């Protein structure tokens, strides 16, 4: 039976900003129509605001929620938003935070200043803090100020610096970032050679990141690379839609009996025009397998290019026999 269709949206409610997970079962057209009554229509103001967020910006919030759950904290705080940025936009982080200790020191400093609780289930709804609400509003304002039609990860970084007294902003200022300087850097022309080379680097490493995340059992990182409506077809043919559900599917696979770390290889990449690509990746065990490893799979990956980079549209996974070998590249 096909898995339910899930999506994640940012819902602006009176006095609060929260992540809402909605379910649209695919069993019958009637059931789907009934459940769609709970989904904002495209004409809804809240829906239009969500539409302005790039795929990468949405994944930052997904990762921030994940970070909060891992630390056992019942609200998404500014430090979780910063950690989400570090997970999602490595090119942006490398450009502005590679000096003064880099990103490694940021997590250590955060962990030294917070109180960890018991890890929370990712199924629990975690609200966004008042500080993060203001940051996301400022991010939208910065996007408009810079003449952008979308809200990207760079605007979230600017939004953090607006919230002067929060932990994330203090960490950024301690590494030399100021609001005026960062805004000036981000306003550089899009044809800047340095900016182009960084974008190309980010696109090139995308498939390597997929290979690494799956091979090492990193469910959150794997799911975070999918589009908001991205699809994952697992080994049993079940369809999982959206990063939240795909994260659940990956966790189930990585917890299955026989799972072990595997080595991912890129077998083939074919570009379809300039906006889409299809790749084949395969994961194999570094040693001889006594029994099937659910992590050893072959995936057909369809990626599409958005204004903010490449994102996964669909993945079809098939199992490998223990004796299977990759094709010679």
URNORZI-V84604 format. One record per residue. N is the residue number from 1. RES is the residue in three letters. D_FIRST is the distance of its C-alpha to the first C-alpha in Angstrom with 2 decimals. Layout:
{{N/RES/D_FIRST} {N/RES/D_FIRST}}
//
This chain:
{{1/UNK/0.00} {2/UNK/3.76} {3/UNK/6.44} {4/UNK/9.16} {5/UNK/12.08} {6/UNK/15.13} {7/UNK/18.69} {8/UNK/22.03} {9/UNK/25.20} {10/UNK/28.77} {11/UNK/29.85} {12/UNK/33.59} {13/UNK/34.37} {14/UNK/37.91} {15/UNK/39.36} {16/UNK/36.25} {17/UNK/33.89} {18/UNK/30.51} {19/UNK/27.10} {20/UNK/24.51} {21/UNK/20.75} {22/UNK/18.99} {23/UNK/15.40} {24/UNK/14.15} {25/UNK/10.70} {26/UNK/9.50} {27/UNK/8.42} {28/UNK/11.99} {29/UNK/15.20} {30/UNK/17.00} {31/UNK/14.93} {32/UNK/15.19} {33/UNK/18.89} {34/UNK/19.53} {35/UNK/18.18} {36/UNK/20.19} {37/UNK/23.25} {38/UNK/23.02} {39/UNK/23.13} {40/UNK/26.68} {41/UNK/27.75} {42/UNK/29.20} {43/UNK/32.58} {44/UNK/32.35} {45/UNK/34.90} {46/UNK/32.54} {47/UNK/29.97} {48/UNK/32.83} {49/UNK/33.95} {50/UNK/30.55} {51/UNK/30.55} {52/UNK/33.78} {53/UNK/32.24} {54/UNK/31.53} {55/UNK/28.35} {56/UNK/30.48} {57/UNK/31.89} {58/UNK/28.51} {59/UNK/27.52} {60/UNK/30.85} {61/UNK/29.85} {62/UNK/26.45} {63/UNK/28.45} {64/UNK/31.07} {65/UNK/28.58} {66/UNK/27.40} {67/UNK/31.09} {68/UNK/31.89} {69/UNK/29.15} {70/UNK/30.43} {71/UNK/33.95} {72/UNK/32.99} {73/UNK/34.42} {74/UNK/33.17} {75/UNK/34.00} {76/UNK/33.76} {77/UNK/37.36} {78/UNK/39.25} {79/UNK/39.16} {80/UNK/35.35} {81/UNK/35.53} {82/UNK/37.99} {83/UNK/35.84} {84/UNK/32.92} {85/UNK/35.34} {86/UNK/36.37} {87/UNK/32.83} {88/UNK/31.91} {89/UNK/35.14} {90/UNK/37.05} {91/UNK/39.37} {92/UNK/40.51} {93/UNK/40.97} {94/UNK/42.80} {95/UNK/45.12} {96/UNK/46.23} {97/UNK/45.73} {98/UNK/46.52} {99/UNK/50.01} {100/UNK/51.29} {101/UNK/48.93} {102/UNK/45.85} {103/UNK/42.35} {104/UNK/42.52} {105/UNK/45.25} {106/UNK/43.38} {107/UNK/40.62} {108/UNK/43.32} {109/UNK/45.39} {110/UNK/42.53} {111/UNK/41.75} {112/UNK/45.44} {113/UNK/45.59} {114/UNK/42.53} {115/UNK/41.68} {116/UNK/38.43} {117/UNK/36.35} {118/UNK/33.51} {119/UNK/30.41} {120/UNK/28.02} {121/UNK/24.27} {122/UNK/22.84} {123/UNK/20.93} {124/UNK/24.40} {125/UNK/25.80} {126/UNK/28.96} {127/UNK/31.53} {128/UNK/33.80} {129/UNK/37.45} {130/UNK/40.33} {131/UNK/41.62} {132/UNK/38.37} {133/UNK/38.27} {134/UNK/41.75} {135/UNK/40.85} {136/UNK/38.00} {137/UNK/40.40} {138/UNK/43.05} {139/UNK/40.68} {140/UNK/40.19} {141/UNK/43.98} {142/UNK/44.63} {143/UNK/42.37} {144/UNK/44.48} {145/UNK/47.67} {146/UNK/46.84} {147/UNK/46.00} {148/UNK/42.29} {149/UNK/39.76} {150/UNK/36.99} {151/UNK/36.78} {152/UNK/36.32} {153/UNK/36.55} {154/UNK/40.31} {155/UNK/40.68} {156/UNK/38.86} {157/UNK/41.38} {158/UNK/44.19} {159/UNK/42.76} {160/UNK/42.93} {161/UNK/46.61} {162/UNK/47.31} {163/UNK/46.42} {164/UNK/49.59} {165/UNK/49.51} {166/UNK/45.90} {167/UNK/45.17} {168/UNK/43.35} {169/UNK/46.29} {170/UNK/48.80} {171/UNK/47.07} {172/UNK/47.11} {173/UNK/50.74} {174/UNK/51.64} {175/UNK/50.50} {176/UNK/52.60} {177/UNK/50.25} {178/UNK/51.75} {179/UNK/50.43} {180/UNK/53.15} {181/UNK/52.97} {182/UNK/49.19} {183/UNK/49.31} {184/UNK/52.03} {185/UNK/50.10} {186/UNK/47.00} {187/UNK/49.16} {188/UNK/50.32} {189/UNK/49.78} {190/UNK/46.43} {191/UNK/48.37} {192/UNK/49.72} {193/UNK/49.54} {194/UNK/48.45} {195/UNK/45.55} {196/UNK/44.48} {197/UNK/44.64} {198/UNK/42.55} {199/UNK/39.86} {200/UNK/39.91} {201/UNK/39.66} {202/UNK/36.60} {203/UNK/34.86} {204/UNK/35.89} {205/UNK/34.57} {206/UNK/31.08} {207/UNK/29.59} {208/UNK/31.57} {209/UNK/30.09} {210/UNK/26.52} {211/UNK/27.66} {212/UNK/29.41} {213/UNK/26.73} {214/UNK/24.00} {215/UNK/26.61} {216/UNK/27.93} {217/UNK/24.75} {218/UNK/25.48} {219/UNK/22.16} {220/UNK/23.88} {221/UNK/25.94} {222/UNK/23.14} {223/UNK/21.02} {224/UNK/24.26} {225/UNK/24.88} {226/UNK/22.01} {227/UNK/22.81} {228/UNK/21.90} {229/UNK/19.15} {230/UNK/18.57} {231/UNK/15.29} {232/UNK/14.20} {233/UNK/11.92} {234/UNK/11.95} {235/UNK/12.93} {236/UNK/9.63} {237/UNK/8.69} {238/UNK/6.66} {239/UNK/8.63} {240/UNK/10.98} {241/UNK/13.78} {242/UNK/17.22} {243/UNK/19.35} {244/UNK/18.48} {245/UNK/14.74} {246/UNK/15.68} {247/UNK/18.33} {248/UNK/15.98} {249/UNK/13.88} {250/UNK/17.27} {251/UNK/18.68} {252/UNK/16.09} {253/UNK/16.89} {254/UNK/20.59} {255/UNK/20.63} {256/UNK/19.11} {257/UNK/21.75} {258/UNK/23.81} {259/UNK/23.33} {260/UNK/26.67} {261/UNK/28.16} {262/UNK/28.20} {263/UNK/30.28} {264/UNK/28.84} {265/UNK/30.54} {266/UNK/30.44} {267/UNK/30.52} {268/UNK/30.83} {269/UNK/31.08} {270/UNK/31.52} {271/UNK/32.52} {272/UNK/31.61} {273/UNK/34.59} {274/UNK/35.45} {275/UNK/32.38} {276/UNK/29.47} {277/UNK/28.98} {278/UNK/26.59} {279/UNK/26.93} {280/UNK/25.84} {281/UNK/25.94} {282/UNK/25.80} {283/UNK/26.12} {284/UNK/28.03} {285/UNK/29.57} {286/UNK/33.31} {287/UNK/34.10} {288/UNK/33.19} {289/UNK/29.84} {290/UNK/29.98} {291/UNK/26.22} {292/UNK/23.28} {293/UNK/23.03} {294/UNK/19.55} {295/UNK/21.64} {296/UNK/23.14} {297/UNK/21.10} {298/UNK/21.95} {299/UNK/20.78} {300/UNK/21.43} {301/UNK/22.31} {302/UNK/23.18} {303/UNK/25.70} {304/UNK/27.53} {305/UNK/30.93} {306/UNK/31.52} {307/UNK/34.98} {308/UNK/34.47} {309/UNK/33.14} {310/UNK/30.17} {311/UNK/26.60} {312/UNK/23.25} {313/UNK/21.30} {314/UNK/18.51} {315/UNK/17.88} {316/UNK/16.22} {317/UNK/16.54} {318/UNK/17.24} {319/UNK/18.75} {320/UNK/22.45} {321/UNK/24.29} {322/UNK/26.89} {323/UNK/29.69} {324/UNK/28.31} {325/UNK/30.76} {326/UNK/30.65} {327/UNK/32.38} {328/UNK/35.91} {329/UNK/36.27}}
//
